[in-house]
Amino acid sequence: MPSPRPPFPAIKGLFGKPTNINNVETLANIPVIMTRGGDWFASMGTEKSKGTKVFAIAGKIANAGLIEIPMGMPLRKIVEEIGAAF
């Protein structure tokens, strides 16, 4: 028996009002964009994908952890140069 789905938060969210939901990574970029400007942020990445992206790298590498890189960086460069794969 199907059950009714709740309304989407954009229609009825917190306190019964429309509520905007964003991810933490997007919200974390707001202060630096406000400080340095949108043109600065857009200067990184590719033509169609502006800015940076956070990744977690682990495994048989020397530099495991969280990294923030410009959008469009090749996976090979992430693993071999940043991660310093063995």
Secondary structure, DSSP 8 states (H G I E B T S, - for coil): --------TTTS-GGGS------HHHHHHHHHHHHH-HHHHHTSB-SSSBSEEEEEE-SSBSS-EEEEEETT--HHHIIIIIS-B-
